Amino acid sequence: MENYTYNSYTLQIEGLNITKNYIYPVFFLLLILYIVSMVMNIGISVLIFTDKNLHQPMYFIFCNLSLSDVIGTTHVFPRLLVDILRPPSERLISYYGCVVQAFLTHFFGTTSHTVLMIMAFDRYVAICYPLRYSTIMTNKMVMKLTVSAWGSAFVLVGILIGLTVRLNRCRTMIMNPYCDNASLFKLSCESVFINNVYGLTFTVVLLTASIGSIVFTYTKIAVVCMTSKNKSLNSKALKTCSTHLVVYLIMLISGFVVIILHRFPQYSNYRKLSAILFTIVPGSLNTIIYGVQSKEIRKFLYEILTSKTCSPLSQK
């Protein structure tokens, strides 16, 4: 039998199929989206760490989401923008670089779920046990939740990519705008049964834990709100929970679209577009939604804007 395995260490990325007339419009559109997302996520993290009024568990946990979004956009967009300007034959990447990018792709997707899970727990404690909130959500507890969110994602994704790295490769084309696990193990001519089983188990466990924790915490919160006559508590619960739920649904729907379209090769262009939007849209919307909802953040931004506009007038 002829042996097709050659394990090339140089891979080619298919990238986006863009006509010459639309290369620069698409490039500048994606560049603007990337810059806006980075400025907003880094800006809100700096704001939380510099303003003592925002030194609260809820905001420190939210910083994890901003960090995850920064990883999600940075590991994809700089290279994607460069590849758009290159001819398809020059869109090359080393195998190890592709492995790192695939790891970060799934690490970002997994931490998006795990961080939103610990954010749901924080809201659950704040609304269901308001008098005990400060004793439960201590700095130590916030650190434990953060480590568990990132640590579990690291281990799960590490196993996922490790099972793919063990495979021999007989192809070199990555059929995606960037590297992910599915694109990597499709390079192999060996059996990928174990990869499919673990990948399916990984997805089911993550989604079950994610959706289950959201349903559980929101059910408990709903029960507390229905039995409580405290209008202030109900209003606070509605604002914070609706914000968290909107962010979660945006992330969940974006991820489902990518997973579903992977099963339909005839819609490869739509899959590529949805994969890119998954890395940029939720991250950009998260900061807008939480920034608008947070009274403390709005107040801080208002004070900065008013101080800048008033200072020149005061000098006259």
Backbone hydrogen bonds in HBPLUS format (Angstrom, degrees):
<---DONOR---> <-ACCEPTOR-->    atom                        ^
c    i                          cat <-CA-CA->   ^        H-A-AA   ^      H-
h    n   atom  resd res      DA  || num        DHA   H-A  angle D-A-AA Bond
n    s   type  num  typ     dist DA aas  dist angle  dist       angle   num
A0006-TYR N   A0169-ARG O   3.21 MM 163  6.43 154.6  2.28 158.1 162.3     1
A0007-ASN N   A0169-ARG O   3.06 MM 162  4.72 160.8  2.10 151.1 145.6     2
A0095-TYR N   A0009-TYR O   2.98 MM  86  4.85 149.2  2.08 124.4 124.4     3
A0011-LEU N   A0093-ILE O   2.78 MM  82  5.28 171.0  1.79 164.5 165.1     4
A0093-ILE N   A0011-LEU O   2.83 MM  82  5.28 154.0  1.89 147.1 151.4     5
A0012-GLN N   A0172-THR O   2.82 MM 160  5.97 170.4  1.83 157.6 160.1     6
A0174-ILE N   A0012-GLN O   2.72 MM 162  5.99 169.9  1.73 165.1 168.4     7
A0013-ILE N   A0091-ARG O   2.80 MM  78  5.51 164.6  1.82 162.0 167.4     8
A0014-GLU N   A0174-ILE O   2.87 MM 160  5.87 170.8  1.88 162.1 160.8     9
A0015-GLY N   A0176-ASN O   3.34 MM 161  5.77 160.6  2.38 126.5 121.1    10
A0022-TYR N   A0019-THR O   3.02 MM   3  5.60 148.5  2.12 115.5 124.2    11
A0026-VAL N   A0022-TYR O   3.04 MM   4  5.97 164.1  2.06 147.6 152.4    12
A0027-PHE N   A0023-ILE O   2.91 MM   4  6.03 155.1  1.97 145.0 153.1    13
A0028-PHE N   A0024-TYR O   2.92 MM   4  6.07 171.6  1.93 157.4 157.8    14
A0029-LEU N   A0025-PRO O   2.98 MM   4  6.06 150.6  2.07 142.0 150.7    15
A0030-LEU N   A0026-VAL O   2.97 MM   4  6.12 169.3  1.98 154.7 156.7    16
A0031-LEU N   A0027-PHE O   2.90 MM   4  6.06 151.5  1.98 145.4 154.6    17
A0032-ILE N   A0028-PHE O   2.96 MM   4  6.05 159.0  2.00 142.8 147.5    18
A0033-LEU N   A0029-LEU O   3.04 MM   4  6.30 161.5  2.07 147.5 152.7    19
A0034-TYR N   A0030-LEU O   2.90 MM   4  6.06 155.2  1.96 145.5 152.4    20
A0035-ILE N   A0031-LEU O   2.94 MM   4  6.18 165.1  1.96 152.4 155.9    21
A0036-VAL N   A0032-ILE O   2.90 MM   4  6.04 168.0  1.92 154.7 158.2    22
A0037-SER N   A0033-LEU O   2.98 MM   4  6.07 163.0  2.01 145.8 150.8    23
A0038-MET N   A0034-TYR O   2.96 MM   4  6.15 164.1  1.98 152.5 156.7    24
A0039-VAL N   A0035-ILE O   2.90 MM   4  6.03 169.7  1.91 155.3 158.5    25
A0040-MET N   A0036-VAL O   2.97 MM   4  6.06 163.4  2.00 150.3 155.1    26
A0041-ASN N   A0037-SER O   2.99 MM   4  6.09 166.1  2.01 149.8 153.9    27
A0042-ILE N   A0038-MET O   2.91 MM   4  5.87 167.3  1.92 152.5 156.7    28
A0043-GLY N   A0039-VAL O   2.81 MM   4  5.53 147.5  1.91 133.7 144.6    29
A0044-ILE N   A0040-MET O   3.00 MM   4  6.02 159.4  2.04 141.3 146.0    30
A0045-SER N   A0041-ASN O   3.22 MM   4  6.31 148.1  2.33 137.5 145.7    31
A0046-VAL N   A0042-ILE O   2.95 MM   4  6.19 162.5  1.98 153.5 157.7    32
A0047-LEU N   A0043-GLY O   2.92 MM   4  6.07 155.2  1.98 145.0 152.7    33
A0048-ILE N   A0044-ILE O   3.04 MM   4  6.17 152.5  2.12 137.9 144.0    34
A0049-PHE N   A0045-SER O   3.11 MM   4  6.38 155.7  2.17 148.0 154.0    35
A0050-THR N   A0046-VAL O   2.95 MM   4  6.06 138.9  2.13 146.3 157.2    36
A0051-ASP N   A0047-LEU O   3.03 MM   4  5.95 153.6  2.10 148.4 153.6    37
A0054-LEU N   A0051-ASP O   3.00 MM   3  5.59 155.5  2.06 115.1 122.7    38
A0055-HIS N   A0052-LYS O   3.15 MM   3  5.16 165.9  2.17 107.0 109.6    39
A0056-GLN N   A0054-LEU O   2.77 MM   2  5.44 135.0  1.97 106.7  92.4    40
A0059-TYR N   A0056-GLN O   3.09 MM   3  5.55 122.4  2.43 110.9 123.7    41
A0060-PHE N   A0056-GLN O   3.03 MM   4  6.29 160.6  2.07 159.8 166.0    42
A0061-ILE N   A0057-PRO O   2.91 MM   4  6.03 160.1  1.95 154.1 158.8    43
A0062-PHE N   A0058-MET O   3.06 MM   4  6.23 145.7  2.19 132.2 142.1    44
A0063-CYS N   A0059-TYR O   3.04 MM   4  6.33 136.4  2.24 138.8 149.1    45
A0063-CYS N   A0060-PHE O   3.22 MM   3  5.17 129.1  2.50  91.1 103.9    46
A0064-ASN N   A0061-ILE O   3.00 MM   3  5.42 140.0  2.16 107.3 117.9    47
A0065-LEU N   A0062-PHE O   2.92 MM   3  5.20 125.2  2.23 103.0 116.9    48
A0066-SER N   A0062-PHE O   3.17 MM   4  6.63 152.9  2.24 149.1 156.6    49
A0067-LEU N   A0063-CYS O   2.89 MM   4  6.14 157.6  1.94 149.1 155.1    50
A0068-SER N   A0064-ASN O   2.94 MM   4  6.13 156.1  1.99 144.2 150.8    51
A0069-ASP N   A0065-LEU O   2.96 MM   4  6.19 154.2  2.02 145.3 152.2    52
A0070-VAL N   A0066-SER O   2.93 MM   4  6.20 147.5  2.04 145.0 154.0    53
A0071-ILE N   A0067-LEU O   3.05 MM   4  6.34 159.4  2.09 149.7 154.4    54
A0072-GLY N   A0068-SER O   2.89 MM   4  6.11 156.9  1.94 145.9 153.2    55
A0073-THR N   A0069-ASP O   3.04 MM   4  6.23 149.7  2.13 146.0 151.5    56
A0074-THR N   A0070-VAL O   2.93 MM   4  5.91 164.0  1.96 150.7 156.1    57
A0075-HIS N   A0071-ILE O   3.15 MM   4  5.98 161.8  2.18 147.6 150.5    58
A0076-VAL N   A0073-THR O   3.28 MM   3  5.51 151.2  2.37 102.9 111.2    59
A0077-PHE N   A0073-THR O   2.88 MM   4  5.76 161.1  1.92 161.9 166.0    60
A0080-LEU N   A0076-VAL O   2.99 MM   4  6.01 157.2  2.04 153.3 160.0    61
A0081-LEU N   A0077-PHE O   2.84 MM   4  5.91 163.0  1.87 162.1 163.5    62
A0082-VAL N   A0078-PRO O   3.22 MM   4  6.47 154.3  2.29 141.8 148.4    63
A0083-ASP N   A0079-ARG O   2.89 MM   4  6.12 159.9  1.93 153.2 159.0    64
A0084-ILE N   A0080-LEU O   3.03 MM   4  6.27 142.2  2.18 144.3 153.7    65
A0085-LEU N   A0082-VAL O   3.15 MM   3  5.53 131.4  2.40 104.7 116.0    66
A0086-ARG N   A0083-ASP O   3.10 MM   3  4.96 145.3  2.23  96.2 106.7    67
A0090-GLU N   A0087-PRO O   2.94 MM   3  5.62 159.1  1.99 125.3 131.8    68
A0091-ARG N   A0088-PRO O   3.30 MM   3  5.45 169.7  2.31 110.7 112.6    69
A0092-LEU N   A0090-GLU O   2.98 MM   2  5.55 130.2  2.24 105.0  90.5    70
A0098-CYS N   A0094-SER O   2.90 MM   4  6.15 148.9  2.00 147.2 156.0    71
A0099-VAL N   A0095-TYR O   2.91 MM   4  6.25 149.0  2.00 147.1 155.9    72
A0100-VAL N   A0096-TYR O   3.02 MM   4  6.27 160.4  2.06 147.2 151.3    73
A0101-GLN N   A0097-GLY O   3.02 MM   4  6.23 159.2  2.06 144.1 149.9    74
A0102-ALA N   A0098-CYS O   2.85 MM   4  6.06 155.4  1.91 147.5 154.5    75
A0103-PHE N   A0099-VAL O   2.89 MM   4  6.14 156.0  1.94 148.5 155.2    76
A0104-LEU N   A0100-VAL O   2.97 MM   4  6.24 164.3  2.00 152.1 155.7    77
A0105-THR N   A0101-GLN O   2.87 MM   4  6.04 147.0  1.98 143.7 153.4    78
A0106-HIS N   A0102-ALA O   3.17 MM   4  6.45 164.3  2.20 152.1 153.3    79
A0107-PHE N   A0103-PHE O   2.80 MM   4  5.89 147.6  1.90 147.7 158.7    80
A0108-PHE N   A0104-LEU O   2.89 MM   4  5.85 159.7  1.93 142.4 146.7    81
A0109-GLY N   A0105-THR O   3.18 MM   4  6.42 160.3  2.22 139.3 144.8    82
A0110-THR N   A0106-HIS O   2.90 MM   4  5.99 154.0  1.97 142.4 149.1    83
A0111-THR N   A0107-PHE O   2.93 MM   4  6.06 166.7  1.94 150.5 154.4    84
A0112-SER N   A0108-PHE O   3.04 MM   4  6.15 142.5  2.19 143.6 153.2    85
A0113-HIS N   A0110-THR O   3.03 MM   3  5.37 130.3  2.28 104.5 116.5    86
A0114-THR N   A0110-THR O   3.01 MM   4  6.38 167.4  2.03 154.8 157.4    87
A0115-VAL N   A0111-THR O   2.85 MM   4  5.64 164.6  1.87 143.7 148.4    88
A0117-MET N   A0113-HIS O   2.95 MM   4  6.20 136.7  2.14 144.4 157.3    89
A0118-ILE N   A0114-THR O   3.14 MM   4  6.52 153.3  2.22 146.1 151.0    90
A0119-MET N   A0115-VAL O   2.97 MM   4  6.22 144.4  2.10 144.7 155.6    91
A0120-ALA N   A0116-LEU O   2.99 MM   4  6.13 143.9  2.12 134.4 143.1    92
A0121-PHE N   A0117-MET O   3.07 MM   4  6.43 149.0  2.17 141.6 149.9    93
A0122-ASP N   A0118-ILE O   3.03 MM   4  6.25 152.9  2.11 139.7 146.5    94
A0123-ARG N   A0119-MET O   3.08 MM   4  6.37 158.0  2.13 147.4 152.2    95
A0124-TYR N   A0120-ALA O   2.91 MM   4  6.11 150.1  2.00 144.6 153.6    96
A0125-VAL N   A0121-PHE O   2.98 MM   4  6.26 160.8  2.02 153.8 157.0    97
A0126-ALA N   A0122-ASP O   3.01 MM   4  6.17 161.3  2.04 147.0 152.7    98
A0127-ILE N   A0123-ARG O   3.04 MM   4  6.12 151.9  2.12 146.4 151.9    99
A0128-CYS N   A0124-TYR O   2.87 MM   4  5.71 159.8  1.91 147.4 154.3   100
A0129-TYR N   A0125-VAL O   2.91 MM   4  5.10 146.6  2.02 128.1 137.1   101
A0132-ARG N   A0129-TYR O   3.14 MM   3  5.44 137.4  2.33 106.4 117.9   102
A0133-TYR N   A0130-PRO O   3.44 MM   3  5.09 159.9  2.48  93.7  99.3   103
A0135-THR N   A0132-ARG O   3.14 MM   3  5.39 126.3  2.45 102.0 115.9   104
A0136-ILE N   A0132-ARG O   2.94 MM   4  6.12 145.5  2.06 155.8 166.3   105
A0137-MET N   A0133-TYR O   2.80 MM   4  5.74 164.4  1.83 159.7 163.3   106
A0142-VAL N   A0138-THR O   2.93 MM   4  6.26 162.1  1.97 156.0 160.8   107
A0143-MET N   A0139-ASN O   2.98 MM   4  6.19 153.1  2.05 143.0 150.2   108
A0144-LYS N   A0140-LYS O   2.95 MM   4  6.23 153.4  2.03 144.3 151.6   109
A0145-LEU N   A0141-MET O   2.90 MM   4  6.14 163.1  1.93 155.2 159.0   110
A0146-THR N   A0142-VAL O   2.95 MM   4  6.10 155.3  2.02 144.0 151.1   111
A0147-VAL N   A0143-MET O   2.93 MM   4  6.11 166.8  1.95 152.4 155.6   112
A0148-SER N   A0144-LYS O   2.93 MM   4  6.08 158.2  1.98 146.9 153.4   113
A0149-ALA N   A0145-LEU O   2.95 MM   4  6.11 153.4  2.02 144.5 151.5   114
A0150-TRP N   A0146-THR O   3.05 MM   4  6.31 168.1  2.07 156.2 158.2   115
A0151-GLY N   A0147-VAL O   2.67 MM   4  5.50 154.9  1.73 146.0 155.1   116
A0152-SER N   A0148-SER O   3.07 MM   4  5.73 164.0  2.10 134.1 139.1   117
A0154-PHE N   A0150-TRP O   2.96 MM   4  6.12 154.2  2.02 145.8 153.1   118
A0155-VAL N   A0151-GLY O   3.06 MM   4  6.31 162.2  2.09 153.3 156.6   119
A0156-LEU N   A0152-SER O   3.03 MM   4  6.15 173.0  2.04 152.2 154.5   120
A0157-VAL N   A0153-ALA O   3.01 MM   4  5.97 166.8  2.02 149.1 153.4   121
A0158-GLY N   A0154-PHE O   2.88 MM   4  5.78 146.2  2.00 137.3 147.7   122
A0159-ILE N   A0155-VAL O   3.08 MM   4  6.32 156.2  2.14 151.8 155.7   123
A0160-LEU N   A0156-LEU O   3.16 MM   4  6.38 158.0  2.21 140.5 146.9   124
A0161-ILE N   A0157-VAL O   2.95 MM   4  6.18 167.0  1.96 158.4 159.2   125
A0162-GLY N   A0158-GLY O   2.88 MM   4  5.88 149.9  1.97 139.5 149.2   126
A0163-LEU N   A0159-ILE O   3.02 MM   4  6.18 152.4  2.10 151.2 155.3   127
A0164-THR N   A0161-ILE O   3.04 MM   3  5.09 128.6  2.31  96.8 110.9   128
A0165-VAL N   A0161-ILE O   2.92 MM   4  6.21 153.7  1.99 154.7 162.2   129
A0167-LEU N   A0164-THR O   3.15 MM   3  5.65 159.0  2.19 114.4 120.4   130
A0170-CYS N   A0187-LEU O   2.96 MM  17  6.08 165.6  1.99 152.6 153.3   131
A0171-ARG N   A0187-LEU O   3.12 MM  16  4.75 121.8  2.48 141.8 147.1   132
A0184-LEU N   A0180-ASP O   3.06 MM   4  6.27 147.3  2.17 148.4 158.2   133
A0184-LEU N   A0181-ASN O   3.10 MM   3  5.06 119.3  2.49  93.3 108.7   134
A0185-PHE N   A0181-ASN O   2.98 MM   4  6.31 168.6  2.00 165.1 164.7   135
A0186-LYS N   A0182-ALA O   3.17 MM   4  6.16 132.4  2.40 137.5 149.1   136
A0187-LEU N   A0184-LEU O   3.05 MM   3  5.55 160.9  2.09 111.8 117.9   137
A0188-SER N   A0185-PHE O   3.28 MM   3  5.52 161.5  2.31 104.4 109.9   138
A0196-ASN N   A0192-VAL O   2.91 MM   4  6.22 157.1  1.97 154.4 160.6   139
A0197-VAL N   A0193-PHE O   2.92 MM   4  6.18 157.9  1.96 152.0 158.2   140
A0198-TYR N   A0194-ILE O   2.90 MM   4  6.09 173.9  1.91 156.1 157.8   141
A0199-GLY N   A0195-ASN O   2.80 MM   4  5.81 158.0  1.84 144.2 151.8   142
A0200-LEU N   A0196-ASN O   2.91 MM   4  5.96 157.1  1.96 142.2 148.1   143
A0201-THR N   A0197-VAL O   2.89 MM   4  6.09 162.7  1.92 148.9 154.4   144
A0202-PHE N   A0198-TYR O   2.69 MM   4  5.79 164.4  1.71 154.9 159.6   145
A0203-THR N   A0199-GLY O   2.99 MM   4  6.14 160.6  2.03 143.1 148.0   146
A0204-VAL N   A0200-LEU O   2.91 MM   4  6.11 165.8  1.93 152.7 156.6   147
A0205-VAL N   A0201-THR O   2.87 MM   4  5.99 169.9  1.88 156.3 159.2   148
A0206-LEU N   A0202-PHE O   2.98 MM   4  6.07 164.7  2.01 147.9 152.8   149
A0207-LEU N   A0203-THR O   2.92 MM   4  6.01 170.7  1.93 152.6 155.7   150
A0208-THR N   A0204-VAL O   2.82 MM   4  5.82 156.0  1.88 146.5 154.2   151
A0209-ALA N   A0205-VAL O   2.92 MM   4  6.00 165.1  1.95 147.9 152.2   152
A0210-SER N   A0206-LEU O   2.84 MM   4  5.93 159.2  1.88 147.3 154.2   153
A0211-ILE N   A0207-LEU O   2.78 MM   4  5.73 164.2  1.81 148.1 151.7   154
A0212-GLY N   A0208-THR O   2.80 MM   4  5.49 146.7  1.91 133.4 144.7   155
A0213-SER N   A0209-ALA O   2.98 MM   4  5.91 156.8  2.03 137.7 143.4   156
A0214-ILE N   A0210-SER O   3.12 MM   4  6.37 157.3  2.18 147.8 154.2   157
A0215-VAL N   A0211-ILE O   2.89 MM   4  6.08 167.9  1.90 155.4 158.7   158
A0216-PHE N   A0212-GLY O   2.90 MM   4  6.01 162.2  1.94 147.8 153.2   159
A0217-THR N   A0213-SER O   2.97 MM   4  6.03 173.0  1.97 147.9 150.2   160
A0218-TYR N   A0214-ILE O   2.95 MM   4  5.95 161.6  1.99 148.7 154.6   161
A0219-THR N   A0215-VAL O   2.93 MM   4  5.92 144.3  2.06 140.5 149.9   162
A0220-LYS N   A0216-PHE O   3.05 MM   4  6.30 162.1  2.09 150.8 155.2   163
A0221-ILE N   A0217-THR O   2.93 MM   4  6.14 156.9  1.98 144.8 151.8   164
A0222-ALA N   A0218-TYR O   2.87 MM   4  5.94 155.2  1.93 138.8 145.7   165
A0223-VAL N   A0219-THR O   2.98 MM   4  6.21 155.7  2.04 148.0 154.1   166
A0224-VAL N   A0220-LYS O   3.05 MM   4  6.32 159.3  2.09 147.8 153.1   167
A0225-CYS N   A0221-ILE O   2.94 MM   4  6.19 158.9  1.99 150.3 156.2   168
A0226-MET N   A0222-ALA O   2.93 MM   4  6.11 153.5  2.00 147.8 154.7   169
A0227-THR N   A0223-VAL O   3.04 MM   4  6.17 147.4  2.15 145.9 154.0   170
A0228-SER N   A0224-VAL O   2.95 MM   4  5.90 126.8  2.24 139.8 153.0   171
A0234-ASN N   A0230-ASN O   3.06 MM   4  6.37 164.2  2.09 153.1 157.6   172
A0235-SER N   A0231-LYS O   2.91 MM   4  6.03 155.3  1.97 145.7 152.2   173
A0236-LYS N   A0232-SER O   3.01 MM   4  6.18 160.9  2.05 146.6 151.7   174
A0237-ALA N   A0233-LEU O   2.87 MM   4  6.05 160.3  1.91 151.3 157.3   175
A0238-LEU N   A0234-ASN O   2.93 MM   4  6.05 157.0  1.98 143.9 150.1   176
A0239-LYS N   A0235-SER O   3.07 MM   4  6.29 159.7  2.11 148.3 152.9   177
A0240-THR N   A0236-LYS O   3.05 MM   4  6.21 178.4  2.05 157.7 158.0   178
A0241-CYS N   A0237-ALA O   2.91 MM   4  5.71 158.8  1.96 145.4 152.5   179
A0242-SER N   A0238-LEU O   3.03 MM   4  5.73 153.3  2.10 133.7 141.5   180
A0243-THR N   A0239-LYS O   3.21 MM   4  6.26 155.2  2.28 139.8 146.3   181
A0244-HIS N   A0240-THR O   3.09 MM   4  6.31 167.0  2.11 146.7 149.9   182
A0245-LEU N   A0241-CYS O   2.83 MM   4  5.93 158.6  1.87 148.0 154.5   183
A0246-VAL N   A0242-SER O   2.96 MM   4  6.06 158.0  2.01 145.6 150.7   184
A0247-VAL N   A0243-THR O   3.13 MM   4  6.39 165.9  2.15 153.7 156.9   185
A0248-TYR N   A0244-HIS O   2.96 MM   4  6.16 157.9  2.01 146.5 153.2   186
A0249-LEU N   A0245-LEU O   2.88 MM   4  6.08 162.6  1.91 152.3 156.5   187
A0250-ILE N   A0246-VAL O   3.02 MM   4  6.20 159.3  2.06 150.7 156.0   188
A0251-MET N   A0247-VAL O   3.13 MM   4  6.34 164.8  2.16 148.9 152.6   189
A0252-LEU N   A0248-TYR O   2.85 MM   4  6.03 159.7  1.89 151.3 157.8   190
A0253-ILE N   A0249-LEU O   2.87 MM   4  5.90 171.3  1.88 151.6 154.1   191
A0254-SER N   A0250-ILE O   3.08 MM   4  6.10 161.9  2.11 144.2 149.8   192
A0255-GLY N   A0251-MET O   3.04 MM   4  6.18 157.2  2.09 144.7 150.8   193
A0256-PHE N   A0252-LEU O   2.94 MM   4  6.16 158.7  1.99 150.5 156.4   194
A0257-VAL N   A0253-ILE O   3.06 MM   4  6.23 157.2  2.11 150.1 155.3   195
A0258-VAL N   A0254-SER O   3.37 MM   4  6.65 158.2  2.42 143.8 148.3   196
A0259-ILE N   A0255-GLY O   3.06 MM   4  6.33 165.8  2.08 153.5 157.1   197
A0260-ILE N   A0256-PHE O   2.88 MM   4  6.00 166.0  1.90 155.2 158.8   198
A0261-LEU N   A0257-VAL O   3.01 MM   4  6.09 164.8  2.03 148.3 152.7   199
A0262-HIS N   A0258-VAL O   3.15 MM   4  6.30 133.2  2.38 141.6 152.6   200
A0263-ARG N   A0260-ILE O   3.04 MM   3  5.63 152.5  2.12 112.9 120.7   201
A0264-PHE N   A0261-LEU O   3.10 MM   3  5.20 164.0  2.13 106.8 111.6   202
A0267-TYR N   A0264-PHE O   3.01 MM   3  5.76 163.1  2.04 123.5 128.8   203
A0268-SER N   A0265-PRO O   3.19 MM   3  5.24 128.4  2.47 124.7 118.3   204
A0271-ARG N   A0267-TYR O   2.97 MM   4  6.26 153.6  2.04 151.7 160.3   205
A0272-LYS N   A0268-SER O   2.91 MM   4  6.16 156.0  1.97 148.5 154.1   206
A0273-LEU N   A0269-ASN O   3.08 MM   4  6.29 161.9  2.12 144.3 149.0   207
A0274-SER N   A0270-TYR O   2.89 MM   4  6.08 162.9  1.92 150.1 154.9   208
A0275-ALA N   A0271-ARG O   2.86 MM   4  6.01 149.0  1.96 146.2 154.9   209
A0276-ILE N   A0272-LYS O   3.07 MM   4  6.35 151.7  2.15 146.7 153.3   210
A0277-LEU N   A0273-LEU O   2.95 MM   4  6.22 163.3  1.98 151.1 156.1   211
A0278-PHE N   A0274-SER O   2.90 MM   4  5.98 143.0  2.03 140.4 149.9   212
A0279-THR N   A0276-ILE O   3.14 MM   3  5.48 135.1  2.35 103.8 114.9   213
A0280-ILE N   A0277-LEU O   3.18 MM   3  5.18 136.8  2.38  96.5 108.3   214
A0281-VAL N   A0277-LEU O   2.79 MM   4  5.39 162.3  1.82 148.2 154.4   215
A0284-SER N   A0280-ILE O   3.11 MM   4  6.21 150.8  2.20 145.4 152.8   216
A0285-LEU N   A0281-VAL O   2.98 MM   4  6.14 166.9  2.00 161.4 165.1   217
A0286-ASN N   A0282-PRO O   2.87 MM   4  5.90 148.3  1.97 150.1 157.9   218
A0289-ILE N   A0285-LEU O   2.85 MM   4  5.97 173.1  1.85 161.3 162.8   219
A0290-TYR N   A0286-ASN O   2.99 MM   4  6.11 172.0  2.00 153.4 156.0   220
A0291-GLY N   A0287-THR O   2.82 MM   4  5.59 146.8  1.93 134.1 144.7   221
A0292-VAL N   A0288-ILE O   2.93 MM   4  6.00 159.0  1.97 147.9 152.6   222
A0293-GLN N   A0289-ILE O   3.08 MM   4  6.15 153.4  2.15 140.1 147.9   223
A0294-SER N   A0290-TYR O   2.92 MM   4  5.89 152.3  2.00 145.8 151.7   224
A0298-ARG N   A0294-SER O   3.11 MM   4  6.28 164.2  2.14 145.7 150.4   225
A0299-LYS N   A0295-LYS O   2.95 MM   4  6.08 154.1  2.02 144.1 151.3   226
A0300-PHE N   A0296-GLU O   2.98 MM   4  6.19 157.1  2.03 146.0 151.9   227
A0301-LEU N   A0297-ILE O   2.99 MM   4  6.20 167.8  2.01 155.5 158.1   228
A0302-TYR N   A0298-ARG O   2.92 MM   4  6.03 152.3  2.00 143.6 151.8   229
A0303-GLU N   A0299-LYS O   2.96 MM   4  6.17 154.4  2.03 147.2 153.4   230
A0304-ILE N   A0300-PHE O   3.08 MM   4  6.38 152.9  2.16 146.1 153.2   231
A0305-LEU N   A0301-LEU O   3.00 MM   4  6.22 165.2  2.03 150.0 153.8   232
A0306-THR N   A0302-TYR O   2.90 MM   4  6.03 163.9  1.93 150.9 155.7   233
A0307-SER N   A0303-GLU O   2.95 MM   4  5.93 151.0  2.04 138.7 146.7   234
A0308-LYS N   A0304-ILE O   3.08 MM   4  6.26 152.2  2.16 145.2 152.0   235
A0309-THR N   A0305-LEU O   3.07 MM   4  6.25 150.7  2.16 143.8 151.7   236
A0310-CYS N   A0306-THR O   2.91 MM   4  5.90 144.9  2.03 140.8 150.1   237
A0311-SER N   A0307-SER O   3.01 MM   4  5.88 146.6  2.12 138.0 145.4   238
A0314-SER N   A0310-CYS O   2.90 MM   4  6.15 147.4  2.01 153.2 163.6   239
A0315-GLN N   A0312-PRO O   3.27 MM   3  5.30 139.3  2.45  93.1 104.1   240
A0316-LYS N   A0313-LEU O   3.22 MM   3  5.47 148.9  2.32 101.9 110.6   241
